[in-house]
Amino acid sequence: MKTKGILWDNDGVLVDTEGLFYAANRELFARFDIALTHQHFFDWYLCDNIGAWHLLLERGLDQNQIAALRSDRNERYSELLQCEKNLAIVGIENVLQTLAPHNRMGIVTSSRHDHFHMIHGQLDLLKHFEFVVTEEDYVNSKPAPDPYLLGLAKLNLAAEQCLVVEDSPRGLQAALAAGLRCVVVRNEMSRHYDFKGAYAVVDGVEELLSVIA
């Protein structure tokens, strides 16, 4: 069936922000002499969505302390975002311009509302989308299906008429749990991952046009 609606993840698909979020977390955990590796980040943040806070619980910190540290991390991430002038993934503007006339499109992200608009404030990508779903709009984040079920409801199309574009295992799991086909864009941290169940796996956004019909 021809695709009529596309739900896009944001970080790592539309914008190159995963490295900045990793850096903000790495800096925080370094304060406790914990070396947060790329593999840790992939496993705990992009696969399981648990973060690395369990490492601090094991060291005796309580939930209030961790909440304060999470706030520190978010502030540092904001600082890193504000230092960047253009975070758009290379080639994504052409892909969106090609697909937008033929598909209704929305963004479904785990980003906070403030971070999302900080990222897109100097970009011109949002003109291609009907709506944005951020973490404040749902209860359970990816890999739960809630974000994509909400996006699907906003499109008001049948699931088989839509697909998702993602870059992470937890995003793929969320899409599949919502009954949606998912195209995955690999990145440097996910080159080794097989993304079982994906409708298609591509090595760059330019390849999306060859698999989205």
C-alpha positions as CSV (number, residue, x, y, z in Angstrom):
1,M,0.0,0.0,0.0
2,K,1.2,3.5,-0.9
3,T,2.5,5.5,2.1
4,K,0.3,8.5,2.9
5,G,1.7,9.5,6.3
6,I,5.2,9.6,7.8
7,L,6.1,10.0,11.5
8,W,9.7,11.2,12.0
9,D,11.9,10.8,15.0
10,N,14.0,14.0,15.6
11,D,17.4,13.4,17.2
12,G,19.7,11.5,14.9
13,V,17.2,11.5,12.0
14,L,16.4,15.2,11.3
15,V,19.1,16.8,13.4
16,D,22.6,15.7,14.5
17,T,22.1,16.0,18.3
18,E,22.8,12.5,19.7
19,G,26.5,13.4,20.1
20,L,25.8,16.5,22.1
21,F,23.4,14.6,24.4
22,Y,26.0,11.9,24.9
23,A,28.6,14.6,25.7
24,A,26.3,16.2,28.3
25,N,25.8,12.8,30.0
26,R,29.5,11.8,29.7
27,E,30.6,15.1,31.4
28,L,28.1,14.5,34.3
29,F,29.2,11.0,35.0
30,A,32.9,11.9,34.8
31,R,32.3,14.0,37.9
32,F,31.8,10.7,39.7
33,D,34.8,9.1,38.0
34,I,32.5,7.0,35.8
35,A,33.6,6.7,32.1
36,L,30.4,6.6,30.1
37,T,31.3,5.0,26.8
38,H,29.6,5.1,23.4
39,Q,28.5,1.5,24.0
40,H,27.0,2.4,27.4
41,F,25.2,5.2,25.8
42,F,23.8,3.0,23.0
43,D,22.8,0.2,25.3
44,W,21.3,2.3,28.1
45,Y,19.9,5.4,26.3
46,L,19.2,4.3,22.8
47,C,18.1,0.7,23.4
48,D,16.7,0.4,26.9
49,N,15.9,4.0,27.7
50,I,17.1,3.7,31.3
51,G,20.0,6.1,31.2
52,A,23.0,5.5,33.5
53,W,21.4,6.7,36.7
54,H,21.5,3.2,38.2
55,L,25.3,3.6,38.5
56,L,24.7,6.5,40.9
57,L,22.1,4.6,42.8
58,E,24.7,1.9,43.4
59,R,27.0,4.6,44.8
60,G,24.4,5.6,47.4
61,L,22.8,8.7,45.8
62,D,19.1,9.1,46.4
63,Q,16.3,10.0,44.0
64,N,16.4,13.7,45.0
65,Q,20.1,13.9,44.3
66,I,19.6,12.2,40.9
67,A,16.8,14.6,40.0
68,A,19.1,17.5,40.7
69,L,21.8,15.9,38.6
70,R,19.4,15.3,35.7
71,S,18.5,19.0,35.8
72,D,22.2,19.8,35.7
73,R,22.6,17.5,32.7
74,N,19.7,19.1,30.9
75,E,21.1,22.6,31.5
76,R,24.5,21.5,30.1
77,Y,22.7,20.0,27.0
78,S,21.0,23.3,26.5
79,E,24.3,25.1,26.6
80,L,25.8,22.7,24.0
81,L,22.8,23.1,21.7
82,Q,23.0,26.9,21.9
83,C,26.7,26.7,20.7
84,E,25.6,25.0,17.5
85,K,24.5,27.0,14.4
86,N,23.1,24.3,12.1
87,L,22.3,20.9,13.5
88,A,20.3,19.7,10.4
89,I,21.4,16.3,9.1
90,V,23.2,16.7,5.8
91,G,20.7,16.0,3.0
92,I,17.6,15.9,5.1
93,E,16.2,19.1,3.6
94,N,16.1,17.7,0.1
95,V,14.5,14.5,1.4
96,L,11.7,16.4,3.2
97,Q,11.1,18.7,0.2
98,T,10.7,15.6,-2.0
99,L,8.4,13.7,0.4
100,A,6.2,16.5,1.8
101,P,4.1,17.1,-1.3
102,H,3.0,13.5,-1.3
103,N,2.8,12.6,2.4
104,R,1.3,14.1,5.6
105,M,4.1,14.3,8.1
106,G,4.6,14.8,11.8
107,I,7.5,14.6,14.3
108,V,7.4,12.2,17.2
109,T,10.3,12.8,19.6
110,S,11.5,12.0,23.1
111,S,13.0,15.4,23.3
112,R,11.7,18.0,25.8
113,H,9.7,20.8,24.3
114,D,12.3,23.4,25.2
115,H,15.2,21.5,23.8
116,F,13.3,20.7,20.6
117,H,12.5,24.4,19.9
118,M,16.1,25.3,20.8
119,I,17.3,22.9,18.2
120,H,14.9,24.1,15.5
121,G,15.0,27.8,16.2
122,Q,17.6,28.5,13.6
123,L,16.4,25.8,11.1
124,D,13.7,25.8,8.5
125,L,12.6,22.2,8.7
126,L,9.3,22.5,10.6
127,K,7.5,23.9,7.6
128,H,7.3,20.4,6.2
129,F,5.4,19.0,9.3
130,E,1.8,19.3,10.4
131,F,2.6,18.7,14.1
132,V,5.2,17.9,16.7
133,V,4.8,15.4,19.6
134,T,7.4,16.0,22.4
135,E,7.9,14.1,25.7
136,E,5.4,16.4,27.5
137,D,2.6,15.1,25.3
138,Y,2.5,11.4,26.5
139,V,3.1,9.4,29.7
140,N,5.2,6.5,28.5
141,S,8.3,7.2,26.3
142,K,9.8,5.0,23.6
143,P,10.1,2.0,23.5
144,A,6.4,2.1,24.6
145,P,4.1,2.7,21.7
146,D,2.4,5.7,23.2
147,P,4.3,8.4,21.3
148,Y,3.6,6.8,17.9
149,L,0.0,6.0,18.7
150,L,-0.5,9.6,19.5
151,G,1.2,10.6,16.2
152,L,-0.9,8.1,14.3
153,A,-4.1,9.6,15.9
154,K,-3.0,13.1,14.8
155,L,-2.5,11.9,11.2
156,N,-5.9,10.2,11.3
157,L,-4.8,7.6,8.8
158,A,-4.7,3.8,9.0
159,A,-1.5,2.3,10.4
160,E,-0.9,0.4,7.1
161,Q,-0.8,3.8,5.3
162,C,1.9,5.2,7.5
163,L,5.5,4.5,8.4
164,V,8.0,5.7,10.9
165,V,11.6,6.9,10.3
166,E,13.9,6.1,13.3
167,D,17.5,5.7,14.2
168,S,17.4,3.8,17.5
169,P,16.4,0.4,18.8
170,R,13.9,1.8,21.2
171,G,12.4,3.9,18.5
172,L,12.0,0.8,16.3
173,Q,10.4,-1.1,19.2
174,A,8.0,1.8,19.8
175,A,7.0,1.9,16.1
176,L,6.5,-1.9,15.9
177,A,4.5,-1.9,19.2
178,A,2.2,0.7,17.6
179,G,1.7,-1.5,14.6
180,L,3.7,0.7,12.2
181,R,6.3,0.0,9.6
182,C,9.7,1.5,10.5
183,V,12.6,2.5,8.3
184,V,15.8,2.8,10.4
185,V,18.7,5.2,9.5
186,R,21.9,3.8,10.8
187,N,24.6,5.9,12.5
188,E,28.1,5.4,13.8
189,M,26.9,4.0,17.1
190,S,24.4,1.6,15.5
191,R,26.4,0.1,12.6
192,H,26.6,-3.2,14.4
193,Y,22.9,-3.5,15.3
194,D,20.6,-5.6,13.1
195,F,17.3,-3.8,13.8
196,K,15.3,-6.9,13.5
197,G,11.7,-6.2,12.4
198,A,12.5,-3.0,10.5
199,Y,10.7,-2.5,7.2
200,A,14.1,-1.3,5.8
201,V,17.5,-0.2,7.2
202,V,19.5,2.5,5.3
203,D,22.9,4.0,5.9
204,G,22.0,7.6,5.4
205,V,19.0,9.9,4.9
206,E,19.5,10.2,1.2
207,E,18.6,6.5,0.9
208,L,15.2,7.1,2.4
209,L,13.8,8.2,-1.0
210,S,14.6,4.7,-2.5
211,V,12.6,2.8,0.2
212,I,9.6,5.1,0.9
213,A,7.0,4.6,-1.8
